[in-house]
Amino acid sequence: MLKLVSFDFDGTVADSVELCLQTFDRVFARYMGKDAPSREVIFREFGRNEPGILRSFLPRDWEQASADFFRLHKELHPVMCPEPFPGIRELLAELRDRGVKLALVTGRAPESCESSLRLLRLKPFFSVIRTGAPERNDKSAQLLEVAEAMGVKPEESLYVGDAVGDAVSDAEASFRAGVPCFSAAWAKSAHLSELKAINPDHVFPSVAELRLELLKRLEPAGENRD
């Protein structure tokens, strides 16, 4: 029986990928001018948190650039990403009310994650939050840490994530941890062909379809739970 669901953030909980990219564009333009990296190059760095990405291009100025990034990200957020994806807040509430434990496992830095969760009014849903590192994240280890912290076996949990840049590795990381992965394909940024190639039986084009599959795995409403 399903006891724990961990969610990715960008492209899964909220349509925030363009917000992140535009913030990077503006910060890199400020510091690098015409030498700023393209979005394709930035995508290849996804898997690091924001300061890690900035440090790879701005080794001397990354600390100030990170402060600029977080400030600008917060300014743009209410305009570019004012709400989570339709149905996400309701899904989280329903899972919580059915006794499912909820966690967030994201490559975001703590600063931007906290800001987004507060603005989107989602923080109270997540009992455990794991954020990213300046170097490549070890999401396999993070998913196992979350399960242990929640007192749940890995096979009693699952991870909901998408594919942005090289983040199709989220599914691979989930599999290495022995945690089933459900792939979110409802964002404009979703790489559908990559998701279907790596996780063909569990790709969901809408939050509503994900909800139906999750509910199949729950204890029927009204039954006693431990």
C-alpha positions in Angstrom: 0.0 0.0 0.0 1.2 3.5 -0.8 2.2 5.4 2.3 4.5 8.2 1.1 4.6 10.4 -2.1 7.6 12.6 -2.8 7.3 15.4 -5.4 9.7 17.2 -7.5 9.0 21.0 -7.8 9.8 22.6 -11.2 7.5 21.3 -13.9 5.7 19.0 -11.5 4.2 21.0 -8.7 4.4 24.4 -10.5 4.9 25.7 -14.1 8.1 27.4 -12.9 10.8 26.3 -15.4 10.4 29.4 -17.6 10.6 31.6 -14.5 13.9 29.9 -13.5 15.3 30.2 -17.0 14.4 33.9 -17.4 16.0 34.6 -14.0 19.2 32.9 -15.2 19.1 34.8 -18.5 18.9 38.2 -16.7 21.6 37.4 -14.2 24.0 36.0 -16.7 23.3 39.0 -19.1 24.2 41.3 -16.2 27.5 39.6 -15.4 28.5 38.2 -18.8 26.9 40.3 -21.5 27.1 38.8 -24.9 29.1 35.9 -23.5 26.1 34.7 -21.4 25.4 30.9 -21.9 22.4 29.8 -24.0 19.5 28.1 -22.4 20.6 24.8 -24.0 23.9 25.2 -22.1 22.1 26.1 -18.9 19.8 23.1 -19.2 22.8 20.8 -19.2 23.7 22.2 -15.8 20.3 21.3 -14.3 20.9 18.8 -11.5 22.9 21.4 -9.6 21.1 24.0 -7.5 21.1 27.7 -8.6 24.3 28.8 -6.9 26.0 25.7 -8.3 25.0 26.6 -11.8 26.0 30.2 -11.4 29.4 29.2 -9.9 30.2 27.0 -12.9 30.0 30.1 -15.2 30.9 32.9 -12.7 33.6 31.4 -10.4 34.6 34.8 -9.0 31.1 36.5 -8.8 28.8 33.6 -8.0 28.0 34.7 -4.5 26.7 38.1 -5.5 25.1 36.6 -8.6 23.3 34.1 -6.4 21.9 36.9 -4.2 20.8 38.7 -7.4 19.2 35.5 -8.7 17.1 35.0 -5.5 16.0 38.6 -5.4 15.0 38.6 -9.1 13.4 35.2 -8.9 11.2 36.4 -6.0 10.2 39.6 -7.9 9.2 37.7 -11.1 7.5 34.8 -9.3 4.0 36.5 -8.7 3.8 37.5 -12.4 5.3 34.4 -14.1 4.2 31.7 -11.7 1.4 32.9 -9.3 -0.2 29.5 -8.7 0.8 25.8 -8.7 -0.5 23.7 -11.6 -4.3 23.4 -11.5 -5.3 20.5 -9.3 -2.0 20.2 -7.4 -3.1 21.9 -4.3 -6.3 19.8 -4.2 -4.3 16.6 -4.9 -1.9 17.3 -2.0 -4.9 18.0 0.3 -6.6 14.8 -0.7 -3.5 12.6 -0.2 -2.8 14.2 3.2 -6.4 13.7 4.3 -6.2 10.1 3.2 -3.2 9.6 5.5 -0.4 9.7 2.9 2.8 11.3 4.0 4.1 14.0 1.6 7.6 15.1 0.9 9.4 17.5 -1.5 12.7 16.4 -3.1 14.0 19.1 -5.5 17.2 20.3 -7.0 16.3 23.9 -5.9 18.4 25.8 -3.4 16.8 26.2 0.0 16.3 30.0 -0.6 14.3 29.7 -3.8 12.4 26.6 -2.6 11.3 28.3 0.6 10.2 31.4 -1.4 8.2 29.5 -3.9 6.5 27.3 -1.3 5.4 30.3 0.7 4.2 32.2 -2.3 2.2 29.3 -3.7 0.9 28.4 -0.2 2.2 24.8 -0.4 4.7 24.5 2.5 2.2 23.1 5.1 1.6 20.1 2.9 5.2 18.7 3.1 6.4 17.0 6.2 10.0 16.7 4.8 11.8 18.9 2.3 15.1 18.0 0.7 16.8 20.6 -1.5 19.6 20.5 -3.9 23.4 20.9 -3.7 25.9 23.0 -5.7 27.3 19.8 -7.2 25.1 17.0 -8.7 22.4 15.9 -6.3 22.1 12.3 -5.1 18.4 12.0 -5.3 18.6 8.2 -4.8 20.1 8.9 -1.3 17.6 11.7 -0.6 14.6 9.5 -1.5 15.9 6.8 0.9 16.6 9.3 3.6 13.0 10.7 3.3 11.5 7.2 3.5 13.6 6.4 6.6 12.7 9.7 8.2 9.0 8.9 7.6 9.3 5.3 8.8 8.3 3.9 5.3 9.9 1.2 3.2 11.1 2.4 -0.2 8.6 0.2 -2.0 5.8 1.8 0.0 6.6 5.2 -1.5 6.9 6.7 -4.9 8.4 9.8 -6.5 6.6 12.2 -8.9 8.9 14.1 -11.2 9.3 15.3 -14.7 12.2 15.7 -17.3 13.9 19.1 -17.7 17.4 19.3 -19.1 19.2 16.2 -17.9 16.6 15.8 -15.1 15.2 12.6 -16.7 17.9 11.2 -14.3 15.3 11.8 -11.6 13.5 8.7 -12.8 16.8 6.8 -12.9 17.6 8.0 -9.4 14.2 6.8 -8.2 14.7 3.4 -9.7 18.1 3.0 -8.1 16.6 3.7 -4.7 13.9 1.1 -5.3 11.3 3.8 -5.3 8.7 3.7 -8.2 8.6 6.8 -10.3 5.5 8.5 -11.8 6.5 10.9 -14.5 4.6 14.3 -14.8 4.1 15.3 -18.4 1.7 18.2 -18.0 4.2 21.0 -18.2 5.1 22.8 -21.4 8.7 22.0 -20.5 8.2 18.2 -20.2 10.3 16.1 -22.5 7.6 13.5 -23.3 9.6 11.3 -25.5 12.4 11.0 -22.9 9.9 10.2 -20.2 8.2 7.5 -22.3 11.6 6.0 -23.1 12.7 5.7 -19.5 9.4 5.2 -17.7 6.9 3.9 -20.4 4.2 2.6 -18.1 4.0 5.6 -15.7 3.8 8.8 -17.7 0.8 11.1 -16.9 -0.3 13.9 -19.2 -2.5 15.5 -16.6 -2.7 16.0 -12.8 -6.2 14.4 -13.0 -4.8 11.2 -14.5 -2.1 11.0 -11.9 -4.7 11.5 -9.1 -6.7 8.5 -10.4 -3.7 6.2 -10.4 -2.5 7.3 -7.0 -6.0 6.7 -5.5 -5.9 3.1 -6.8 -2.9 2.5 -4.6 -4.4 3.8 -1.4 -6.3 2.1 1.3 -10.0 2.5 0.8 -11.4 5.6 2.5 -12.8 4.8 5.9 -10.6 1.7 6.7 -8.5 1.8 9.7 -4.8 2.8 9.3 -1.9 2.1 11.5 
